[in-house]
Amino acid sequence: MATETLKLRLYVTGLTPVSRRLAERLHRLFEAELQHDYHLEVRDILEQPQAAMDDDILVTPTLLRLRPPPPRRLIGDLSRRERVLDGLCLQAGG
């Protein structure tokens, strides 16, 4: 049976150099650690405020795991590998 593609959405405030580095760091983390396909979408709440409201985004950065269910949400510091993987339940067996 094929593994479901991991669908992630990162909300940031402005596509700043800091936001871009965060997205790049997450891409590198997922490429190195995950055993299946993933899709990371970056949304700027300044350009897509309705999308942020629809997903109940109150602070940035916020990383959502949309698929596979159940949804998971990680808010704030996304610089620590273990925190990201644990918070999104992406560790082996998670």
matplotlib code that plots the C-alpha trace (Angstrom):
import matplotlib.pyplot as plt

x = [0.0, 1.4, 2.1, -0.1, 1.6, 2.3, 0.6, 2.0, 1.1, 3.4, 2.0, 4.3, 4.0, 5.6, 7.9, 11.0, 14.5, 13.7, 10.5, 12.3, 15.1, 12.5, 10.8, 14.2, 15.2, 11.9, 12.3, 15.8, 14.5, 11.7, 13.9, 16.4, 14.0, 10.9, 10.4, 7.6, 6.5, 5.6, 4.2, 5.0, 2.9, 4.0, 1.3, 1.8, -0.9, -0.4, -1.3, -3.8, -5.6, -8.8, -6.8, -5.3, -8.7, -10.1, -7.3, -7.7, -4.1, -3.6, 0.3, 3.1, 5.0, 2.5, 3.1, 0.0, 0.0, -3.1, -2.6, -2.5, -5.2, -5.6, -4.4, -1.6, -0.4, 3.0, 3.3, 6.4, 10.0, 10.4, 14.2, 14.6, 14.4, 13.1, 10.4, 9.1, 9.1, 7.6, 5.1, 3.7, 3.9, 6.4, 8.9, 9.3, 6.0, 4.3]
y = [0.0, 3.4, 6.0, 9.0, 12.2, 14.4, 17.8, 20.7, 24.4, 27.1, 30.4, 33.4, 37.2, 38.6, 36.7, 38.1, 36.7, 35.1, 33.5, 32.2, 30.7, 29.0, 27.4, 26.3, 24.8, 22.9, 21.6, 20.3, 18.7, 16.9, 15.8, 14.3, 12.8, 11.6, 8.3, 9.5, 12.3, 15.6, 18.9, 22.1, 25.2, 28.6, 31.2, 34.8, 36.0, 39.6, 38.4, 35.7, 36.9, 34.9, 31.7, 32.4, 33.1, 29.9, 27.9, 29.8, 31.2, 33.6, 33.8, 33.1, 31.1, 28.3, 25.0, 22.8, 19.1, 18.7, 15.1, 12.4, 12.9, 13.9, 17.5, 18.8, 22.4, 23.7, 27.3, 29.5, 28.3, 25.8, 25.8, 22.5, 19.3, 17.2, 19.7, 19.9, 16.2, 15.4, 18.2, 17.1, 13.4, 12.6, 10.6, 6.9, 5.2, 8.6]
z = [0.0, -0.9, 1.8, 1.7, 0.7, 3.7, 3.1, 5.1, 5.2, 6.6, 7.5, 7.8, 8.0, 4.9, 2.5, 4.3, 4.2, 7.6, 6.3, 3.3, 5.4, 7.6, 4.5, 3.1, 6.5, 6.7, 3.2, 4.0, 7.2, 5.4, 2.6, 5.0, 7.5, 5.9, 4.2, 2.0, -0.3, 1.1, -0.1, 1.8, 0.9, 2.2, 2.7, 3.6, 5.9, 4.6, 1.0, 2.0, 5.1, 4.3, 4.1, 7.5, 9.0, 7.4, 9.1, 12.4, 12.3, 15.1, 15.2, 12.8, 12.1, 12.2, 10.5, 9.8, 9.0, 6.9, 5.7, 6.9, 9.5, 12.2, 11.6, 13.7, 14.4, 15.5, 16.5, 17.1, 17.1, 14.2, 14.3, 16.4, 14.3, 17.2, 18.1, 14.5, 14.0, 17.4, 17.3, 13.9, 15.0, 12.1, 14.1, 13.2, 14.0, 14.3]

ax = plt.figure().add_subplot(projection="3d")
ax.plot(x, y, z, "-o")
ax.set_aspect("equal")
plt.show()
